[in-house]
Amino acid sequence: TAMAAIASAPAMATDNGAQPTTAGYEAIVAGDMAAAEIEIASLSESLARDPAHLINAGFVHWQAGRLTEARQAFLAARDHRRHYLIETADGSVADTRAVASRALARLQNSLALR
């Protein structure tokens, strides 16, 4: 499935060990894409443009079959002027640009296999 293909895509930004600050993360990890989409959609415009939120939005779009929107979200996260370290669903820590680039590459590979 797409979820297995981009297991590292859902991202959680943390602030010095504080509570997760990325909308949709817990719902994505739990496999509840509907709840994740509601959380992400409820963000203010400025928060919705945050790289980690864009990565999560891209993942939700991909799971829903909205591949153009997924690509746009991953591109926006990758090309964002601001980037920082995030924890991914598999527990690894990576830069938002790297996570978005990996997700974008996996999305493009899956499209090529169609």
KOLPA-942599 format. One record per residue (C-alpha): residue number from 0; residue in three letters; x, y, z. Coordinates in Angstrom, 2 decimals, padded with zeros to 5 digits. Layout:
<nodes>
   pos   code        c1        c2        c3
   NUM    ALA         X         Y         Z
...
</nodes>
This chain:
<nodes>
   pos   code        c1        c2        c3
     0    THR    000.00    000.00    000.00
     1    ALA    001.01    003.62   -000.19
     2    MET    001.27    003.70    003.59
     3    ALA    003.97    001.03    003.53
     4    ALA    005.67    002.80    000.65
     5    ILE    006.09    006.02    002.59
     6    ALA    006.17    004.83    006.17
     7    SER    008.61    007.59    007.02
     8    ALA    006.37    010.37    005.72
     9    PRO    004.10    011.15    008.69
    10    ALA    006.01    013.67    010.71
    11    MET    005.89    014.98    014.24
    12    ALA    007.66    018.20    015.13
    13    THR    008.78    018.37    018.73
    14    ASP    010.10    021.24    020.75
    15    ASN    012.79    020.08    023.16
    16    GLY    010.86    016.98    024.16
    17    ALA    007.54    018.77    024.50
    18    GLN    004.24    017.42    023.25
    19    PRO    003.96    016.76    019.52
    20    THR    003.02    019.87    017.60
    21    THR    002.03    018.45    014.24
    22    ALA   -001.63    018.11    013.37
    23    GLY   -002.68    014.73    012.11
    24    TYR    000.38    012.78    013.25
    25    GLU   -001.29    010.58    015.86
    26    ALA   -004.28    009.92    013.60
    27    ILE   -002.01    009.01    010.67
    28    VAL    000.02    006.61    012.81
    29    ALA   -003.26    005.05    014.01
    30    GLY   -004.38    004.69    010.40
    31    ASP   -007.30    007.09    010.79
    32    MET   -006.87    009.21    007.68
    33    ALA   -010.32    010.81    008.07
    34    ALA   -009.41    012.16    011.51
    35    ALA   -006.00    013.26    010.25
    36    GLU   -007.60    015.14    007.38
    37    ILE   -010.00    016.92    009.74
    38    GLU   -007.12    017.96    012.02
    39    ILE   -005.03    019.21    009.12
    40    ALA   -007.96    021.05    007.53
    41    SER   -008.63    022.87    010.81
    42    LEU   -005.19    024.52    010.86
    43    SER   -004.82    028.23    010.39
    44    GLU   -003.39    029.23    007.02
    45    SER    000.05    029.99    008.48
    46    LEU    000.26    026.67    010.33
    47    ALA   -000.97    024.77    007.29
    48    ARG    002.09    026.03    005.38
    49    ASP    004.51    024.60    007.97
    50    PRO    006.78    021.93    006.42
    51    ALA    005.84    019.13    008.85
    52    HIS    002.14    019.86    008.40
    53    LEU    002.61    019.89    004.62
    54    ILE    004.28    016.47    004.80
    55    ASN    001.37    015.08    006.79
    56    ALA   -001.13    016.69    004.42
    57    GLY    000.70    015.13    001.48
    58    PHE    000.53    011.73    003.11
    59    VAL   -003.22    012.08    003.76
    60    HIS   -003.82    013.24    000.18
    61    TRP   -001.84    010.25   -001.12
    62    GLN   -003.85    007.82    000.99
    63    ALA   -007.08    009.40   -000.32
    64    GLY   -005.90    009.02   -003.92
    65    ARG   -005.44    012.76   -004.45
    66    LEU   -002.01    012.39   -006.02
    67    THR   -001.74    015.88   -007.49
    68    GLU   -002.46    017.43   -004.08
    69    ALA   -000.01    015.03   -002.43
    70    ARG    002.72    016.04   -004.87
    71    GLN    001.99    019.74   -004.33
    72    ALA    002.19    019.34   -000.54
    73    PHE    005.47    017.40   -000.68
    74    LEU    006.97    019.94   -003.09
    75    ALA    005.89    022.84   -000.86
    76    ALA    007.47    021.15    002.17
    77    ARG    010.67    020.34    000.31
    78    ASP    011.03    023.85   -001.12
    79    HIS    009.98    025.74    002.03
    80    ARG    012.47    028.36    003.16
    81    ARG    012.22    027.03    006.70
    82    HIS    013.31    023.51    007.56
    83    TYR    014.04    021.66    010.77
    84    LEU    014.40    018.21    012.27
    85    ILE    011.29    016.11    012.76
    86    GLU    010.55    012.67    014.11
    87    THR    008.97    010.36    011.57
    88    ALA    006.49    007.57    012.21
    89    ASP    009.27    004.99    012.23
    90    GLY    011.04    006.87    015.04
    91    SER    013.87    008.27    012.96
    92    VAL    014.79    011.95    013.01
    93    ALA    015.37    013.78    009.75
    94    ASP    015.26    017.21    008.19
    95    THR    011.88    018.21    006.76
    96    ARG    013.46    018.73    003.32
    97    ALA    014.86    015.22    003.32
    98    VAL    011.57    013.67    004.47
    99    ALA    009.60    015.60    001.86
   100    SER    012.10    014.66   -000.85
   101    ARG    011.87    010.96    000.05
   102    ALA    008.08    011.08    000.09
   103    LEU    008.03    012.88   -003.26
   104    ALA    010.39    010.32   -004.80
   105    ARG    008.26    007.44   -003.52
   106    LEU    005.11    009.08   -004.85
   107    GLN    006.69    009.61   -008.26
   108    ASN    007.97    006.00   -008.29
   109    SER    004.51    004.70   -007.50
   110    LEU    003.08    006.78   -010.34
   111    ALA    005.67    005.39   -012.73
   112    LEU    004.67    001.84   -011.80
   113    ARG    001.04    002.41   -012.80
</nodes>
